[in-house]
Amino acid sequence: MKAGIVGLPNVGKSTLFNCLSNAKAQSANFPFCTIEPNIGVVNVPDERLQKLEELVNPERVQPATVEIVDIAGLVRGASKGEGLGNQFLANIRETDAIIHVLRCFDNDNIIHVDTTIDPIRDKETIDIELQLKDLETVEKRLERVKRTAKTGNKEAQVELVILLKIQETLLQGLSVRTIDFSEKEEEFVNTLQLITSKPVLYVCNVDENSAVNGNDYVNKVKEVVANEDAEIIILAVGTEADINELDDYEERQMFLADIGLDEPGSSKLIRSAYKLLKLQTYFTAGVKEVRAWTINVGDTAPQAAGVIHTDFEKGFIRAEVIKYEDYIALGSEAKVKEAGKLSIEGKEYIVQDGDMMNFRFNV
């Protein structure tokens, strides 16, 4: 599961990526790794891990991670192959969610491709290009489905209704994610791999003085996206990138406090991206390792076990589950058992965020 950073050239995409890619932005201890030059595996900041580390004192701590992709800057005409359009659209199609960076600051030294600062216009530029690309995909599919539907094929007739609904929405200048689909319709829509069906997180890149409360540009963005069911984050990307260059953790915290922040905005962004991807965390804790495991919201206990090893899922017998709050309150697994707070769960159990789990299996 990965989120792609998109935006026009010179809005702060690469600076944000580098900021997220810097392990110091997340923690003084946890590692960061790069799969490719433009893909980073970023640790998900989680205070619960630190509390578990204090109680268990393990040899190592492994946080949950999320993949962030820095995608080439898009220009007007990308849907027709202008600039790096084809590369941009191919890369974004492979992601599961979009982090859309909007420039919400003035700086005469950083040239804007359209000369003036207007995040609403910038947003519309990218939206239109993505919608046009989706329209191209839908209309190609429509040609085939219409022919099949005419033969009386029931499945094609159902698909035709969905495709026409999508086409109408895109022609109105709206994204596919604004449409309410039934569960059955959603299954078909997912096969289309439409770009504008992906969930979006808007990052308003502001100046240092606007890092806490935003500014007029941010207020305009909030108004425009009010009906989109999308999240907005305010981030002074350049300032945070400078702070991350400091080697001393305490010094970084001091500079963050000076601009009115209790933690890096990038940490909030990573957690939001994790949530945007519909991911959640469960924990395993022992003297060798305290670890956060990433699963999908709604996963069952066997599916969660399979994240550790496929054999755990195949031979799943039961899960021993402790609520994080109970573990912290009582201080150890032994004391949790004594208090009768450990539950035994079977194959149907839906894992909750923060569950601490041990699995019994037999292969």
N, C-alpha and C positions, 0 to 999 in steps of 0.2 A: 504494500500500500504506500503510495507516495503522493505528495502535494507538489504542484509546479508553481514557481514564482513567475508571474507574467506582468507585462506592462509595456508602455512605450519606451523608447531609448531615453536614457538620462533621467529616469524617475527614481533611481536608487535600488534597482533590482539586485545588481551584482554586489553592491555594498551590503545590502540586507543578507544576501546569501553568505557573504564572507563573515558577516557579523554572527549569523547562526552557526556557521561552520567552525567558529572559534570556541574551543572547549571551555575557555574561561568564562564565556557568556553564560554557561549553564552551571558549572561547578568547578571548584578548585581541584577535584579529584578524578572525575570520570573522563574516559578517553573519547576522542572523536576520530572517525575514520572517513576516508573518501573512497568511494567505489570507482568513480570516474571523475575527470576534471569538473564536470558540472552536476554531479550528484553527490550529496552529502548525507551520511547517516548521523542524525542529530539526536542527542540524548533528550529525553522528555523530563524536565525538571519536576521533581516530586518530593515534597518534604517528608512524606511517609517513609521513604527509603532511609533518610538520615536518622529518623527515630528508631527504625528497626536496627540500623547499624549500631546505634548506641546501646540497645538492649542485648543484641546477639553477639556483637564484636566479632564479625566473620573475617575470614582471610581476604575476601574481596566482595565488592558490591557491583552489581551489574544493573544499570537502569534500563527502562524501556527506551526504544528508539523509534524514530520516524524518518522516512526518506524525504529529503527536500531537493527539488530539481531546479536549477537555474536555467530558464529557457530564453533563447535569443530574443532580443527586443523586436516587437512587432511594429510595422508601419502601415499606413493606409494603403489598401490594395493587396494586403497579404493573402486574402482569400483567392486572389488571382495569381499568386506567386511573386508579388512584388517583394523586394528586399530579401529577407530570409523567410519569407512567408510560408513556403512549403515545409521547411525544416521546423519552423515554429509550430505550425499546426499539427505536424506529425508527432512532435514531442509532447505537446499538450494533450493529444488524444490518448497517450499512454499513461497519463496521470489519473489519479482518482479524485482529486480535488484541486481547486485553483486558489492561489494566494495572489490577489490582484493588487499591485502596488500603484498608488496614485500620488502624484506630486502635489503636495499641499504646502509648499514653502516658496518664498521669493529668494532668488540669488542670481544676480546679474552675471556671475562668473560661470554659472552652469547653464548652458544654452538649452532651450526647449525646442524640440523639433517643429513645433507650431508657433514659435517665438513668444507667445504669451502663456501665462499660467492659468489653466482652467481644468481642474480635475474632472468636472462633469463632462466636458467635451472629450477629454482623454478617455474616460470610461466608455462613452458612446462610440468612440473610434474603435476600440477593441471589441466591444459588444457587437457592433455591426459586422466586423470581419469574421467573428466567430459564428454569428448567426447566418451569414452568407455561406460559410463553409458547410454548416449543418443543413442549410436549405439545399445546397448542391447534393449532399448525401441523401436527403429525404426524397428529392425529385428523381434521382436515379433509381431509388428503390421503388418509388411510385410507378414508374414506367412498367417494371416487371410485375408488380403486384396487381395493377389494373388489368393486365392481360390475363393473369391467372384467375382473378376474381370473376371475370366475364364467363369463365367456363363453369361457374357454379361452385368453385372451391370455397368451402365455408371458412377455413382458416385464413385464406387470402382476403376474403370479404371483411373479416374482423380486423386484419392488419391494415386494410385500405382505410377504414374509418379512423384508426389511430394516426396513420400517416397524414391524412387530410387535416386532422386536428392540429398536428404538429406544424404542417405547412402553413396553415392559417395563422398560427401563433407567431411563427418566424416572420411572415410577411407583414405582421403588425409591429415588427421591431421589438418583439419580446423573446426572452430566452425560454428554452424548453423546461427548465426547472420551475417556471411559474405555473406549469400545468399540473393539475391534480389527476394522477393516474390511479386506476385500481391496481391491486397487486398483480393481477393477471396481465394487465396492460404494461405494467412496469417491467415484467419479464421480457416482453417483446422489445420495448424501448431500449433496454440494456444491451440487446444484441446489435443495435444500431451504432453504439459507441459515439453518441452525439456530444460534442464539446460543451454546449450550453446547458446540458442536463446535469453537469457536475456541480457540486456544492461550491460556494465561493466565500472567501474571507477577504474583505477589503482592508488593506493596510494604508492608512493615511500617513504618508511620510512628511513630517513637519520639522520646523526649526526647533532649536533647544528650548526657547521660551514658551513653545506651545506643547511641550511634551506631556504635560499633565492634563490640561483642559482643552487642548485643541485650538482651533481658530475659525475664522469665517469660512475658509475653504472646507474644513472638516464639517462644519454645520450644513453646508450645501450638499455635501456627499451624503450625510445622514438623511436629509430630506428626500433625496433622489432614490436611495435604496431602501426606504422605509417599508415598501411593500414587497421586497425581494426575499424576505426570510433569510437574510445574509448577515453575518457578523462583521462589525467594524472594529479595528484596533488602531489606536493612535501611537505612532512610533517615531522618535527622532533618530532616524537610522544613522546619519552621519555622526551625531554626538555619541551614540552608543558604540559605534565602531571605534571611535577614538578612545572611549573608556576601556573597551576590551583590550586595547593595546597595552594597558598597564599590567605589569606582572603581579603586583601585590593585590590579593583578594580584598583586604581591608581598605586599601586605597580606592579600589573600584567601587566598593560599597559607599564610601564617603562621597565620591563624585556623583553617584546616582542620587544620594540623599540631597546633594546640593541643587539638583534640578527637580527635586520633589518626588523621586521614585523610591519605593521600598525594595524593588527588584528590577532586573533588566526587563524592558518591554519585550525583548526577544524571547524571554522565558514564557511570558503570557502568550506570545504568538505561537510558540511551539505547542503549548498545551491546547490552544484553540485549534491548531491544525490537526492534532491528534483526535480531538473531539469531532472536528469536521469530517474526518475519515471514518467516523463511527467506530473508533477503537477504544478499548479500556484495558485496565491492568489488573492482574492478580499477582500475588507474591508467593515465593517459596523462601524459607529462612532456615539456615543451618550454620554450623561453625565454619564450614568450607565457603559458603556463599549465601548472601542475601540477594535475591534477584527479582526484578519486575518483568513479568511476561506479558506480551502484547496479544490480545485476542479481540475479536469483533464483538460489539455489543450484541447480546442475545445468544452467544455461544453456550453450548451445553458443557457439562463437566468432561465428557470424553473428548470433545473438540479442544477444550483447553489443555487437556493432558497431551493431546497430539502435537501441540506446539513444542513441547519438550522433546518428544520422540514419537514417531508413528506407532511404535510398539505399545506405548502407553495407551493410545486410543484403541488399537486393535484388541488388546487384552484387558481393557478396562473392567475392573470389578467394582470399585467404589472410590469416593473421594472423601477425605477427612477435611472439613472446612472450619476455619476459625475466622470470625469477623475481626478485621483489623483493630477496631476500637476496643474489643475485648482483650486482644493480645497486648496492646499498649497499656490498658488499665491494669491488667493482672501481671504482666511482666515476663511471662514465659509460657511455653506450650504445656509444661507440666501443671502449672497453676490454672491454666485454662481448663484442662481436663478435670482437675480436682473440683473446679467450680461448675462442672457440667455444661460448659459453654462450647464444647467441640461437637459438631454435628456430622453424622454420617450421611452422605448423599449418593444417590444412584445416577443412572444414565440420563434421566430426564432433568436433572438439576440445571437451572440456568445460572451461570456464574455471575456474581455481582462485582462491580468495581471495588477493588481493595480486599477481596477475599484472600485469605492465606490458606494454601492448599497443600495436602499431601495426597498422592495417588497410590492406590493398590491395583496391581495389574498382574496378569498371568498370560504368557505367550507360549 
